[in-house]
Amino acid sequence: MPIYEYECGKCSYRFELRRRFDENGDAICPQCSGTSRRLFSPVPIVFKGSGFYVTDYRKDKSSSEEKSEDKADKSESGK
């Protein structure tokens, strides 16, 4: 069951309740018995590992590819 954060409309007391998904969103304040509303907070995003930068996806030329390109450039310049 998820834990939800609530804030009382009367006394501004904040508290957490464990509720089922199918339960009503209303809650009663444990301090003053006033009505409270559920608060929604943004979820933090954490990027872990590699793969988040352009340089992570760049393929390096292997030594065999470089050699074949160098030979092709030399043969064209010699003509």
C-alpha positions in Angstrom: 0.0 0.0 0.0 1.4 3.4 -0.9 2.0 6.2 1.6 0.3 9.6 0.9 1.0 13.0 2.4 -1.8 15.2 3.6 -2.2 18.7 4.8 -5.0 19.9 7.1 -7.1 22.9 5.8 -7.7 24.2 9.4 -4.4 23.9 11.2 -2.0 23.3 8.3 -0.6 20.2 10.0 1.1 17.8 7.6 0.9 14.0 8.1 1.3 10.8 6.2 -1.2 7.9 5.8 -0.9 4.5 4.3 -4.0 4.1 2.0 -5.1 1.6 -0.6 -5.5 2.7 -4.2 -9.3 2.2 -4.1 -9.8 4.3 -0.9 -11.3 7.7 -1.0 -8.7 10.6 -1.1 -10.2 12.5 1.9 -8.7 12.2 5.3 -9.3 13.6 8.8 -6.5 15.5 10.6 -5.3 13.6 13.7 -4.7 16.9 15.6 -7.8 19.0 15.1 -10.2 16.5 13.3 -10.5 19.0 10.3 -10.6 18.0 6.7 -7.4 17.6 4.9 -6.3 17.3 1.3 -3.8 15.0 -0.4 -0.5 16.7 -1.5 1.2 15.8 -4.7 5.0 16.1 -4.9 7.2 15.8 -8.0 9.2 12.6 -8.1 13.0 13.1 -8.3 14.7 11.7 -11.4 18.1 10.2 -10.9 20.2 9.3 -14.0 22.6 6.4 -13.2 25.2 4.9 -15.4 26.6 5.8 -18.8 24.6 6.5 -21.9 23.3 10.0 -21.1 25.8 12.0 -23.1 26.3 12.3 -26.9 29.9 11.1 -26.5 28.7 7.9 -24.9 27.1 6.8 -28.1 29.9 7.8 -30.5 31.6 4.9 -32.1 35.4 5.2 -32.2 37.0 4.2 -35.4 38.9 0.9 -35.1 42.5 0.8 -36.2 41.6 -1.4 -39.2 39.1 1.2 -40.5 41.6 4.0 -40.1 44.3 2.1 -42.0 42.0 1.4 -45.0 40.9 5.0 -45.2 44.5 6.2 -45.1 45.4 3.9 -47.9 42.4 5.1 -50.0 43.4 8.7 -49.4 47.0 8.1 -50.5 46.0 6.2 -53.6 43.6 9.1 -54.7 46.2 11.8 -54.0 48.9 9.9 -56.1 46.8 9.9 -59.3 
